[in-house]
Amino acid sequence: FGPNLSFRGIDNDRYYRLKPENQILYEDFTGTGNTLNMNNPRVLQLIMDSLRYWITEMHVDGFRFDLASTLARELYAVNALGAFFDIIHQDPVISQVKLIAEPWDLGEGGYQVGNFPVLWTEWNGKYRDSMRKFWRGDSHILSETATRFAGSSDLYESSGKRPSASINFITCHDGFTLQDLVSYETKHNERNLENGHDGWNESIISNFGVEGPTDKKEILEIRERIKRNMIATLLLSQGVPMISGGDELSRTQHGNNNSYCQDNELNYYRWALKEEEEDFLKFVQSLVSFRKSNGVLKRRYFFQGRPIRGTSVKDILWLTSAGREMTDEEWNSGDVKWLGILLPLEEVAETDPYGETIQGTTLLILINSSDREILFSIPSYSENTHWMRIFDTWNPKFDEAEHFIIHEEGYTLRPRSIAVFKNCNPSRDVPLCKTNQS
């Protein structure tokens, strides 16, 4: 049948990391049975040559490194300044493309979110966990949620990185789809024939009353709303949003959170959408367009929480439902599950990567993860402030609600919802700015 060529056959103890106490066994930090030996120069050369080939010959403009912490392991510890990263940074070709790390592996000390070198961006697992907990209705998560929403400066700012270092996500190819995230509380991997031992035992999920499919209208409505909330939060956050392919189509794997081995309907896209799935797709499309047109959602630098130079307006305001700034006591209260966020733009003299002034307008974002209505008093941002509603996730469709201006009576945000408004000049934006509140 011909030769059986493999790294194991060529030079086993040079290409792979072996257990020192028994060198017929492999170290396994990857979950696939072995780990490349990154201390070997020939292994490093192989990887660098491969990356360079894909860039120069195949015109790939970036790479995502699975379980990237394994690449930095020297002996047993993860070394963020390991030889692999030094070589990458010095390479005139590879250092110019997008480098995205999955900043963990399966070994001890492998969780390295926030610790990769400057040229790298990271899948922000802390963003994923915080947003899932917040929209599940957890207590004592508001402060962390705000930090993640603002770009995770606690992870990236001190090392000289910018908000774009954070790849924000709710779901990815590993784990539940977005639809399954709100439909199941346990994995259903029986078809993988591994006796249920495979796949992550995810805990930050909720089925909202019934495991799997249901005909109960109230459960279906809250599932759809939580999906809208999660996608809206993702696309309103500072950093780089990543949407798992198929989530916009409400794709389900029927509770299987490790469907790598399924060449069937579990992984196939179903293009014939039901009405509520079509509504959700259009909602996601509208959100993407909204983000692209509003530079205040794509700030190049972290918020400082202080007045913008030459003005009395802070670069971000965190507001209570009473319309005043949050206090430390309120941040630390486990009972508070709602928040107002004011993102000024008119006074921000910031440019995009091409030197152009960022476009958009000042936004007011109201968020409520509690199970009760919250009346928000609306802040007076500037003289003749008027706020036009862009969307409210209580409504299934992005443009279903009639645009209107908020007046002094405030705005009632329904349970587990987000509403977004833009600063509106009635004399300039008429007829879009209507004065009746629905």
BELNOR-V282800 format. One record per residue. N is the residue number from 1. RES is the residue in three letters. D_FIRST is the distance of its C-alpha to the first C-alpha in whole Angstrom. Layout:
N&RES&D_FIRST + N&RES&D_FIRST
This chain:
1&PHE&0 + 2&GLY&4 + 3&PRO&7 + 4&ASN&8 + 5&LEU&12 + 6&SER&15 + 7&PHE&19 + 8&ARG&19 + 9&GLY&16 + 10&ILE&18 + 11&ASP&22 + 12&ASN&22 + 13&ASP&26 + 14&ARG&27 + 15&TYR&25 + 16&TYR&26 + 17&ARG&29 + 18&LEU&29 + 19&LYS&32 + 20&PRO&34 + 21&GLU&35 + 22&ASN&32 + 23&GLN&29 + 24&ILE&26 + 25&LEU&27 + 26&TYR&27 + 27&GLU&30 + 28&ASP&30 + 29&PHE&33 + 30&THR&31 + 31&GLY&30 + 32&THR&26 + 33&GLY&26 + 34&ASN&26 + 35&THR&28 + 36&LEU&27 + 37&ASN&29 + 38&MET&32 + 39&ASN&34 + 40&ASN&31 + 41&PRO&32 + 42&ARG&28 + 43&VAL&28 + 44&LEU&31 + 45&GLN&30 + 46&LEU&27 + 47&ILE&29 + 48&MET&31 + 49&ASP&29 + 50&SER&28 + 51&LEU&31 + 52&ARG&33 + 53&TYR&30 + 54&TRP&30 + 55&ILE&34 + 56&THR&34 + 57&GLU&32 + 58&MET&31 + 59&HIS&35 + 60&VAL&35 + 61&ASP&38 + 62&GLY&37 + 63&PHE&35 + 64&ARG&35 + 65&PHE&34 + 66&ASP&33 + 67&LEU&34 + 68&ALA&36 + 69&SER&38 + 70&THR&34 + 71&LEU&34 + 72&ALA&38 + 73&ARG&37 + 74&GLU&38 + 75&LEU&38 + 76&TYR&39 + 77&ALA&42 + 78&VAL&41 + 79&ASN&43 + 80&ALA&44 + 81&LEU&44 + 82&GLY&41 + 83&ALA&39 + 84&PHE&37 + 85&PHE&40 + 86&ASP&42 + 87&ILE&39 + 88&ILE&39 + 89&HIS&43 + 90&GLN&43 + 91&ASP&40 + 92&PRO&42 + 93&VAL&39 + 94&ILE&38 + 95&SER&41 + 96&GLN&43 + 97&VAL&41 + 98&LYS&41 + 99&LEU&40 + 100&ILE&40 + 101&ALA&39 + 102&GLU&38 + 103&PRO&41 + 104&TRP&39 + 105&ASP&36 + 106&LEU&36 + 107&GLY&37 + 108&GLU&41 + 109&GLY&43 + 110&GLY&41 + 111&TYR&43 + 112&GLN&44 + 113&VAL&46 + 114&GLY&48 + 115&ASN&47 + 116&PHE&45 + 117&PRO&46 + 118&VAL&48 + 119&LEU&45 + 120&TRP&44 + 121&THR&44 + 122&GLU&43 + 123&TRP&43 + 124&ASN&46 + 125&GLY&45 + 126&LYS&49 + 127&TYR&50 + 128&ARG&48 + 129&ASP&49 + 130&SER&53 + 131&MET&53 + 132&ARG&51 + 133&LYS&54 + 134&PHE&57 + 135&TRP&56 + 136&ARG&56 + 137&GLY&59 + 138&ASP&59 + 139&SER&62 + 140&HIS&62 + 141&ILE&59 + 142&LEU&62 + 143&SER&62 + 144&GLU&58 + 145&THR&57 + 146&ALA&60 + 147&THR&58 + 148&ARG&55 + 149&PHE&56 + 150&ALA&58 + 151&GLY&55 + 152&SER&54 + 153&SER&56 + 154&ASP&56 + 155&LEU&53 + 156&TYR&53 + 157&GLU&56 + 158&SER&57 + 159&SER&54 + 160&GLY&55 + 161&LYS&53 + 162&ARG&54 + 163&PRO&53 + 164&SER&50 + 165&ALA&48 + 166&SER&48 + 167&ILE&46 + 168&ASN&47 + 169&PHE&46 + 170&ILE&46 + 171&THR&43 + 172&CYS&39 + 173&HIS&36 + 174&ASP&36 + 175&GLY&38 + 176&PHE&41 + 177&THR&42 + 178&LEU&45 + 179&GLN&46 + 180&ASP&45 + 181&LEU&46 + 182&VAL&50 + 183&SER&49 + 184&TYR&47 + 185&GLU&48 + 186&THR&45 + 187&LYS&41 + 188&HIS&40 + 189&ASN&36 + 190&GLU&35 + 191&ARG&33 + 192&ASN&30 + 193&LEU&30 + 194&GLU&31 + 195&ASN&34 + 196&GLY&36 + 197&HIS&35 + 198&ASP&33 + 199&GLY&35 + 200&TRP&39 + 201&ASN&42 + 202&GLU&44 + 203&SER&47 + 204&ILE&49 + 205&ILE&49 + 206&SER&52 + 207&ASN&51 + 208&PHE&55 + 209&GLY&56 + 210&VAL&53 + 211&GLU&50 + 212&GLY&48 + 213&PRO&49 + 214&THR&53 + 215&ASP&56 + 216&LYS&58 + 217&LYS&60 + 218&GLU&61 + 219&ILE&57 + 220&LEU&56 + 221&GLU&58 + 222&ILE&58 + 223&ARG&54 + 224&GLU&54 + 225&ARG&57 + 226&ILE&55 + 227&LYS&52 + 228&ARG&54 + 229&ASN&56 + 230&MET&52 + 231&ILE&51 + 232&ALA&55 + 233&THR&55 + 234&LEU&52 + 235&LEU&53 + 236&LEU&56 + 237&SER&55 + 238&GLN&55 + 239&GLY&52 + 240&VAL&49 + 241&PRO&48 + 242&MET&44 + 243&ILE&44 + 244&SER&41 + 245&GLY&40 + 246&GLY&41 + 247&ASP&44 + 248&GLU&46 + 249&LEU&45 + 250&SER&46 + 251&ARG&42 + 252&THR&41 + 253&GLN&38 + 254&HIS&41 + 255&GLY&41 + 256&ASN&37 + 257&ASN&37 + 258&ASN&34 + 259&SER&32 + 260&TYR&29 + 261&CYS&27 + 262&GLN&29 + 263&ASP&28 + 264&ASN&31 + 265&GLU&35 + 266&LEU&35 + 267&ASN&34 + 268&TYR&35 + 269&TYR&38 + 270&ARG&41 + 271&TRP&43 + 272&ALA&45 + 273&LEU&48 + 274&LYS&51 + 275&GLU&54 + 276&GLU&54 + 277&GLU&50 + 278&GLU&51 + 279&ASP&54 + 280&PHE&52 + 281&LEU&50 + 282&LYS&53 + 283&PHE&55 + 284&VAL&52 + 285&GLN&52 + 286&SER&55 + 287&LEU&55 + 288&VAL&52 + 289&SER&55 + 290&PHE&58 + 291&ARG&56 + 292&LYS&55 + 293&SER&59 + 294&ASN&60 + 295&GLY&60 + 296&VAL&61 + 297&LEU&58 + 298&LYS&56 + 299&ARG&58 + 300&ARG&57 + 301&TYR&59 + 302&PHE&59 + 303&PHE&63 + 304&GLN&65 + 305&GLY&68 + 306&ARG&71 + 307&PRO&73 + 308&ILE&71 + 309&ARG&73 + 310&GLY&76 + 311&THR&77 + 312&SER&77 + 313&VAL&74 + 314&LYS&71 + 315&ASP&68 + 316&ILE&67 + 317&LEU&69 + 318&TRP&68 + 319&LEU&70 + 320&THR&72 + 321&SER&73 + 322&ALA&76 + 323&GLY&75 + 324&ARG&76 + 325&GLU&73 + 326&MET&71 + 327&THR&73 + 328&ASP&71 + 329&GLU&72 + 330&GLU&71 + 331&TRP&67 + 332&ASN&67 + 333&SER&68 + 334&GLY&66 + 335&ASP&68 + 336&VAL&68 + 337&LYS&65 + 338&TRP&66 + 339&LEU&66 + 340&GLY&67 + 341&ILE&66 + 342&LEU&68 + 343&LEU&66 + 344&PRO&68 + 345&LEU&67 + 346&GLU&70 + 347&GLU&71 + 348&VAL&68 + 349&ALA&68 + 350&GLU&64 + 351&THR&62 + 352&ASP&58 + 353&PRO&55 + 354&TYR&57 + 355&GLY&60 + 356&GLU&62 + 357&THR&64 + 358&ILE&62 + 359&GLN&63 + 360&GLY&64 + 361&THR&67 + 362&THR&68 + 363&LEU&66 + 364&LEU&67 + 365&ILE&65 + 366&LEU&66 + 367&ILE&63 + 368&ASN&64 + 369&SER&62 + 370&SER&64 + 371&ASP&65 + 372&ARG&69 + 373&GLU&70 + 374&ILE&71 + 375&LEU&74 + 376&PHE&73 + 377&SER&76 + 378&ILE&75 + 379&PRO&76 + 380&SER&78 + 381&TYR&76 + 382&SER&78 + 383&GLU&81 + 384&ASN&81 + 385&THR&78 + 386&HIS&76 + 387&TRP&73 + 388&MET&71 + 389&ARG&68 + 390&ILE&65 + 391&PHE&63 + 392&ASP&64 + 393&THR&60 + 394&TRP&63 + 395&ASN&62 + 396&PRO&59 + 397&LYS&59 + 398&PHE&60 + 399&ASP&63 + 400&GLU&64 + 401&ALA&67 + 402&GLU&70 + 403&HIS&70 + 404&PHE&73 + 405&ILE&75 + 406&ILE&76 + 407&HIS&79 + 408&GLU&81 + 409&GLU&80 + 410&GLY&77 + 411&TYR&74 + 412&THR&72 + 413&LEU&69 + 414&ARG&67 + 415&PRO&65 + 416&ARG&62 + 417&SER&62 + 418&ILE&62 + 419&ALA&64 + 420&VAL&64 + 421&PHE&67 + 422&LYS&68 + 423&ASN&71 + 424&CYS&73 + 425&ASN&76 + 426&PRO&78 + 427&SER&80 + 428&ARG&77 + 429&ASP&74 + 430&VAL&76 + 431&PRO&75 + 432&LEU&72 + 433&CYS&74 + 434&LYS&76 + 435&THR&79 + 436&ASN&78 + 437&GLN&76 + 438&SER&74
